[in-house]
Amino acid sequence: MPHGARPLPSQVCRTGRVNLGLAMPTVEQVREALVEVKDPELNLGILELGLVYDIATEGENGENVNVMMTLTSPMCPVGPMFMQSVKDHVLAIEGVKNANVEITFTPPWDPATMASDDVKAMLGIW
């Protein structure tokens, strides 16, 4: 910023620091990135399956992203690889510095109540 110039209101974050083009990741951007991630066994998107329970961005510029999700089975043999794929997709978002993927089985995944209508139709659940 040139000497003496004042930042635009959109360049000042809530702490008063100037943000000059640093991307501030949003939950929606994270969701968009996760659309590409598919369950390796079902080959269906994790968002459509209802495997993602929560997404949160934290930090001064939203640079820390936490994803709370589950797996289709507690004994999922590809769980670690699956988690890494989620983490890699989140880290690919401009402005994200840290990505934490936490697995929970509470509540247990139930495609009848958590999956999208399209996925329910594909899986024959009605």
NUZA-836442 format. One record per residue: residue number from 1; chain; x, y, z of N, C-alpha, C, O in turn. Coordinates in steps of 0.1 Angstrom, whole numbers, plus 2048, in hexadecimal, padded with zeros to 3 digits. Example, Ala and Ser with C-alpha at 12.3 -4.5 7.8 and 13.67 -1.06 7.14 Angstrom:
[1,"A",[884,7C7,84E],[87B,7D3,84E],[884,7DF,84E],[88E,7DF,855]]
[2,"A",[880,7EA,847],[889,7F5,847],[881,800,84F],[886,80B,850]]
This chain:
[1,"A",[809,7F4,800],[800,800,800],[809,80C,800],[812,80D,808]]
[2,"A",[807,816,7F7],[80F,822,7F7],[80F,829,804],[804,82A,80B]]
[3,"A",[81A,830,807],[81B,838,813],[810,842,813],[80E,84A,80A]]
[4,"A",[808,843,81E],[7FE,84D,820],[7F0,849,81B],[7E6,84F,81E]]
[5,"A",[7F0,83E,813],[7E3,839,80E],[7DB,832,819],[7E2,82C,822]]
[6,"A",[7CE,833,819],[7C6,82D,823],[7C0,820,81D],[7BC,820,811]]
[7,"A",[7BF,815,825],[7B9,809,820],[7AA,80B,81E],[7A4,812,825]]
[8,"A",[7A5,803,814],[796,802,813],[791,7FB,81F],[797,7F3,825]]
[9,"A",[784,7FE,822],[77E,7F7,82D],[77F,7E7,82B],[780,7E0,835]]
[10,"A",[77E,7E3,81F],[77E,7D4,81D],[78C,7CE,81F],[78D,7C2,81F]]
[11,"A",[796,7D7,820],[7A4,7D2,822],[7A7,7D1,831],[7B3,7CD,834]]
[12,"A",[79E,7D5,83A],[7A1,7D6,848],[799,7CB,84F],[78D,7CA,84E]]
[13,"A",[7A0,7C1,855],[79A,7B6,85C],[795,7BB,86A],[798,7C6,86E]]
[14,"A",[78E,7B3,871],[788,7B7,87E],[792,7BB,888],[78F,7C1,892]]
[15,"A",[79F,7B7,887],[7A9,7BB,890],[7AF,7C8,88C],[7B8,7CE,894]]
[16,"A",[7AC,7CE,881],[7B1,7DA,87C],[7BD,7D9,873],[7C2,7E3,86E]]
[17,"A",[7C2,7CD,871],[7CD,7CB,868],[7C9,7CC,85A],[7BD,7C9,857]]
[18,"A",[7D2,7D0,852],[7CE,7D2,843],[7D1,7C4,83C],[7DB,7BE,83E]]
[19,"A",[7C7,7C0,835],[7C7,7B4,82D],[7C9,7B8,81E],[7BF,7BC,818]]
[20,"A",[7D5,7B6,819],[7D7,7BA,80B],[7D7,7AE,802],[7E1,7A9,7FE]]
[21,"A",[7CB,7A9,7FF],[7CA,79F,7F5],[7CB,791,7FB],[7CA,787,7F4]]
[22,"A",[7CD,78F,808],[7CE,782,80E],[7BF,77D,80E],[7B6,783,813]]
[23,"A",[7BE,771,808],[7B1,76B,807],[7AD,766,816],[7B5,762,81D]]
[24,"A",[7A0,768,818],[79A,764,825],[791,759,822],[785,75B,81E]]
[25,"A",[795,74C,823],[78D,741,820],[780,741,827],[77F,745,833]]
[26,"A",[775,73D,820],[768,73C,826],[764,72D,827],[769,725,821]]
[27,"A",[75A,72B,82F],[754,71D,830],[74F,719,823],[750,70D,81F]]
[28,"A",[749,722,81B],[744,71F,80E],[74F,71A,805],[74D,711,7FD]]
[29,"A",[75A,721,805],[766,71D,7FD],[76B,70F,800],[76E,707,7F8]]
[30,"A",[76B,70C,80D],[76F,6FF,812],[765,6F4,80C],[769,6EA,807]]
[31,"A",[758,6F7,80E],[74E,6EE,808],[750,6EC,7F9],[74F,6E0,7F5]]
[32,"A",[752,6F7,7F2],[755,6F5,7E4],[761,6EC,7E1],[760,6E4,7D7]]
[33,"A",[76B,6EE,7E8],[777,6E5,7E6],[774,6D7,7EA],[779,6CE,7E3]]
[34,"A",[76C,6D4,7F4],[769,6C7,7F8],[75F,6C0,7EE],[75D,6B4,7EF]]
[35,"A",[759,6C7,7E6],[750,6C1,7DC],[757,6B7,7D4],[751,6AD,7CF]]
[36,"A",[764,6B9,7D1],[76C,6B0,7C9],[770,6A3,7D0],[774,69A,7CA]]
[37,"A",[76F,6A3,7DD],[774,697,7E5],[769,68D,7E5],[75D,68F,7E8]]
[38,"A",[76D,681,7E1],[763,676,7E0],[767,66B,7EA],[773,668,7ED]]
[39,"A",[75D,664,7F0],[75F,659,7F8],[766,64E,7EF],[760,64B,7E5]]
[40,"A",[771,649,7F3],[778,63F,7EB],[771,632,7E8],[773,62B,7DE]]
[41,"A",[768,62E,7F1],[761,622,7F0],[754,623,7E7],[751,61B,7DF]]
[42,"A",[74D,62E,7EA],[740,630,7E3],[742,639,7D6],[739,639,7CE]]
[43,"A",[74D,640,7D5],[750,649,7CA],[745,654,7C9],[741,657,7BE]]
[44,"A",[740,658,7D4],[736,663,7D5],[73C,66E,7DD],[744,66C,7E6]]
[45,"A",[738,67B,7DA],[73D,686,7E2],[73A,686,7F0],[72F,682,7F5]]
[46,"A",[744,68A,7F8],[742,68A,807],[738,693,80C],[731,691,816]]
[47,"A",[736,69E,805],[72B,6A8,809],[71E,6A2,806],[715,6A3,80F]]
[48,"A",[71C,69C,7FA],[70F,696,7F7],[70C,68A,800],[700,687,803]]
[49,"A",[716,683,804],[714,678,80E],[711,67C,81C],[70C,674,824]]
[50,"A",[714,689,81F],[711,68E,82C],[71C,68A,836],[71A,68A,842]]
[51,"A",[728,688,831],[733,684,83A],[73A,690,841],[741,68E,84B]]
[52,"A",[738,69C,83B],[73E,6A8,842],[733,6AE,84B],[728,6B2,847]]
[53,"A",[737,6AE,858],[72E,6B3,862],[72F,6C2,865],[726,6C9,868]]
[54,"A",[73C,6C7,864],[73E,6D5,867],[74B,6DA,861],[754,6D2,85F]]
[55,"A",[74B,6E7,85D],[756,6ED,857],[757,6FB,85F],[74E,702,860]]
[56,"A",[763,6FE,864],[765,70B,86A],[773,711,866],[77D,70A,864]]
[57,"A",[772,71E,864],[77F,725,861],[782,72E,86D],[779,734,873]]
[58,"A",[78F,72E,871],[793,735,87D],[7A0,73D,87A],[7A6,73B,86F]]
[59,"A",[7A3,745,883],[7AF,74D,881],[7AC,75B,87C],[7A1,75D,877]]
[60,"A",[7B6,764,87D],[7B4,772,879],[7AE,773,86A],[7A6,77C,868]]
[61,"A",[7B3,76B,861],[7AF,76B,853],[7A8,75E,84F],[7A8,75C,843]]
[62,"A",[7A3,757,858],[79C,74A,855],[7A6,740,84F],[7A2,737,848]]
[63,"A",[7B3,741,853],[7BD,738,84D],[7BD,72A,853],[7C4,722,84D]]
[64,"A",[7B6,728,85E],[7B6,71B,864],[7A8,715,862],[79E,71B,866]]
[65,"A",[7A8,709,85B],[79B,703,858],[79A,6F6,85F],[7A3,6EE,85F]]
[66,"A",[78F,6F4,865],[78B,6E7,86C],[780,6E1,865],[775,6E7,863]]
[67,"A",[781,6D4,862],[777,6CC,85C],[773,6C1,865],[77C,6B9,868]]
[68,"A",[767,6C0,869],[762,6B5,872],[75A,6AC,868],[751,6B0,862]]
[69,"A",[75E,69F,868],[757,696,85E],[757,688,864],[75D,685,86F]]
[70,"A",[750,67F,85D],[750,671,861],[754,669,855],[756,66E,84A]]
[71,"A",[754,65C,857],[756,652,84C],[74A,649,84B],[742,649,855]]
[72,"A",[749,643,840],[73D,63A,83E],[73D,62E,848],[733,628,84B]]
[73,"A",[749,62B,84D],[74B,620,856],[756,623,85F],[761,628,85B]]
[74,"A",[755,61F,86C],[760,622,876],[76D,61A,872],[778,61D,876]]
[75,"A",[76B,60F,86B],[776,606,867],[77B,609,859],[781,601,852]]
[76,"A",[778,615,854],[77C,619,846],[78B,617,844],[793,61D,84A]]
[77,"A",[78E,60E,83B],[79D,60B,839],[7A4,616,832],[7B1,617,833]]
[78,"A",[79D,620,82C],[7A4,62B,825],[7A2,638,82C],[7A4,643,826]]
[79,"A",[79E,637,839],[79C,643,841],[7A7,64D,841],[7A5,659,83E]]
[80,"A",[7B4,649,843],[7BF,653,843],[7C1,659,836],[7C4,665,835]]
[81,"A",[7C0,651,82B],[7C2,657,81D],[7B6,660,81A],[7B8,66B,814]]
[82,"A",[7AA,65D,81F],[79F,665,81C],[7A0,673,824],[79D,67D,81E]]
[83,"A",[7A4,672,830],[7A7,67E,838],[7B1,687,831],[7B0,694,831]]
[84,"A",[7BC,681,82C],[7C6,689,825],[7C1,690,819],[7C5,69B,816]]
[85,"A",[7B8,689,812],[7B2,68F,806],[7AA,69C,80A],[7AB,6A6,803]]
[86,"A",[7A2,69B,814],[79A,6A6,819],[7A4,6B1,81D],[7A2,6BD,819]]
[87,"A",[7AE,6AE,824],[7B8,6B8,829],[7BF,6BF,81D],[7C0,6CB,81D]]
[88,"A",[7C3,6B7,813],[7C9,6BC,807],[7C0,6C6,7FF],[7C5,6D0,7FB]]
[89,"A",[7B4,6C3,7FE],[7AA,6CB,7F7],[7A8,6D8,7FF],[7A7,6E3,7F9]]
[90,"A",[7A8,6D8,80C],[7A6,6E4,814],[7B3,6ED,813],[7B2,6F9,812]]
[91,"A",[7BE,6E6,814],[7CB,6EE,813],[7CD,6F4,805],[7D5,6FE,804]]
[92,"A",[7C6,6F0,7FB],[7C8,6F5,7EE],[7C0,702,7EC],[7C2,709,7E2]]
[93,"A",[7B8,706,7F6],[7B0,713,7F6],[7BA,71E,7F9],[7C1,71E,803]]
[94,"A",[7B9,728,7F1],[7C1,734,7F3],[7BF,73A,801],[7B3,73C,805]]
[95,"A",[7C9,73C,809],[7C8,742,816],[7C8,738,821],[7C9,73C,82D]]
[96,"A",[7C6,72B,81E],[7C6,721,829],[7D4,71E,82C],[7DC,71A,824]]
[97,"A",[7D7,71F,839],[7E5,71B,83E],[7E5,70E,845],[7EE,706,845]]
[98,"A",[7DA,70B,84C],[7D9,6FF,854],[7CB,6F8,852],[7C1,6FF,851]]
[99,"A",[7CB,6EB,850],[7BF,6E4,84F],[7BF,6D8,859],[7C8,6D0,859]]
[100,"A",[7B5,6D7,861],[7B3,6CC,86A],[7A6,6C5,867],[79C,6CA,865]]
[101,"A",[7A8,6B8,865],[79D,6AF,862],[79B,6A6,86E],[7A4,69E,871]]
[102,"A",[78F,6A7,874],[78C,69F,87F],[781,695,87C],[777,698,876]]
[103,"A",[783,688,87F],[779,67E,87D],[771,67B,88A],[777,67A,895]]
[104,"A",[764,67A,888],[75B,677,893],[751,66C,88F],[74E,66B,883]]
[105,"A",[74D,665,898],[742,65B,895],[736,65E,89D],[72D,656,89F]]
[106,"A",[735,66B,8A2],[729,66F,8A9],[724,67C,8A2],[72A,686,8A3]]
[107,"A",[718,67B,89C],[710,66F,89B],[716,666,890],[71D,66A,887]]
[108,"A",[712,659,891],[716,650,886],[710,654,879],[705,659,879]]
[109,"A",[717,651,86E],[712,655,861],[706,64C,85E],[707,640,85F]]
[110,"A",[6FC,652,859],[6EF,64B,855],[6EB,651,847],[6E6,65C,847]]
[111,"A",[6ED,64A,83C],[6EA,650,82F],[6DB,653,82E],[6D7,65C,826]]
[112,"A",[6D3,64C,835],[6C4,64F,834],[6C1,65D,839],[6B7,663,834]]
[113,"A",[6C8,662,842],[6C5,670,847],[6D0,67A,844],[6CD,686,844]]
[114,"A",[6DC,676,840],[6E6,680,83D],[6EA,682,82F],[6EF,68D,82B]]
[115,"A",[6E7,678,826],[6EB,679,818],[6E0,682,811],[6D5,683,815]]
[116,"A",[6E5,688,805],[6DC,68F,7FD],[6D2,686,7F6],[6D4,67A,7F6]]
[117,"A",[6C7,68B,7F1],[6BD,683,7EB],[6C2,67C,7DF],[6BE,671,7DC]]
[118,"A",[6CB,683,7D7],[6D1,67C,7CC],[6D9,670,7D0],[6D9,665,7C9]]
[119,"A",[6E1,671,7DB],[6E9,666,7DF],[6E0,65B,7E5],[6E2,64F,7E2]]
[120,"A",[6D5,65E,7EC],[6CC,654,7F1],[6C6,64C,7E5],[6C5,640,7E6]]
[121,"A",[6C3,653,7DA],[6BD,64D,7CE],[6C8,643,7C8],[6C5,638,7C4]]
[122,"A",[6D4,648,7C7],[6DF,63F,7C2],[6E2,633,7CA],[6E4,628,7C5]]
[123,"A",[6E0,634,7D8],[6E3,629,7E1],[6D6,621,7E3],[6D7,617,7EA]]
[124,"A",[6CB,625,7DE],[6BE,61E,7DF],[6B8,61F,7ED],[6B1,616,7F2]]
[125,"A",[6BB,62B,7F3],[6B5,62D,801],[6A9,636,7FF],[6AA,642,7FB]]
[126,"A",[69E,632,803],[691,63A,804],[688,635,80E],[67D,63B,810]]
